[in-house]
């Protein structure tokens, strides 16, 4: 079981933008990660969340899920984002969350097998954004894991 505080501390220490944005870990397991961020450090000129901030929290949620899953498998990899798509469905006017869940099981097993065999693999992870119990956006990203032994 992952300690929520441990993930949050890791993000703040290794990805300083997460601390500046006020990112907090709400859930942290190998099955799901849920992060939150307040409006004030992420506000834009329209008094809503800046799109880049919403995207960054979504990316952090998906990245964190991969980080925790690979750590659970005792695999030390460098995880980088290769491609992403963000859909903004409505303005984010308050504290918001980004939640990521487990990739398709067949995709996950293929990802692990490829990573072990080729020391590099790619997997797609989604994240859903909510504000005031309403879905406000959706993120989809391709992440690449690179074996730290060969990277």
DARAVEN-V754962 format. One record per residue. N is the residue number from 1. SS is DSSP state (alpha for helix, beta for strand, coil for the rest). Layout:
BEGIN
n->(N	N)
ss->(SS	SS)
END
This chain:
BEGIN
n->(1	2	3	4	5	6	7	8	9	10	11	12	13	14	15	16	17	18	19	20	21	22	23	24	25	26	27	28	29	30	31	32	33	34	35	36	37	38	39	40	41	42	43	44	45	46	47	48	49	50	51	52	53	54	55	56	57	58	59	60	61	62	63	64	65	66	67	68	69	70	71	72	73	74	75	76	77	78	79	80	81	82	83	84	85	86	87	88	89	90	91	92	93	94	95	96	97	98	99	100	101	102	103	104	105	106	107	108	109	110	111	112	113	114	115	116	117	118	119	120	121	122	123	124	125	126	127	128	129	130	131	132	133	134	135	136	137	138	139	140	141	142	143	144	145	146	147	148	149	150	151)
ss->(coil	coil	coil	alpha	alpha	alpha	alpha	alpha	alpha	alpha	alpha	alpha	alpha	alpha	coil	alpha	alpha	alpha	alpha	alpha	coil	coil	coil	beta	beta	beta	beta	beta	coil	coil	coil	beta	beta	beta	beta	beta	beta	coil	coil	alpha	alpha	alpha	beta	coil	coil	coil	coil	coil	beta	coil	alpha	alpha	alpha	alpha	alpha	alpha	alpha	alpha	alpha	alpha	alpha	alpha	alpha	alpha	alpha	alpha	alpha	alpha	alpha	alpha	alpha	alpha	coil	coil	coil	coil	beta	beta	beta	beta	beta	beta	beta	beta	beta	beta	beta	beta	coil	coil	coil	coil	coil	coil	coil	beta	beta	beta	beta	beta	beta	coil	coil	coil	alpha	alpha	alpha	alpha	alpha	alpha	alpha	alpha	alpha	alpha	alpha	alpha	alpha	alpha	coil	beta	beta	beta	beta	beta	beta	beta	beta	beta	beta	beta	beta	coil	coil	beta	beta	beta	beta	beta	beta	beta	beta	beta	beta	beta	beta	beta	beta	coil	coil	coil	coil)
END
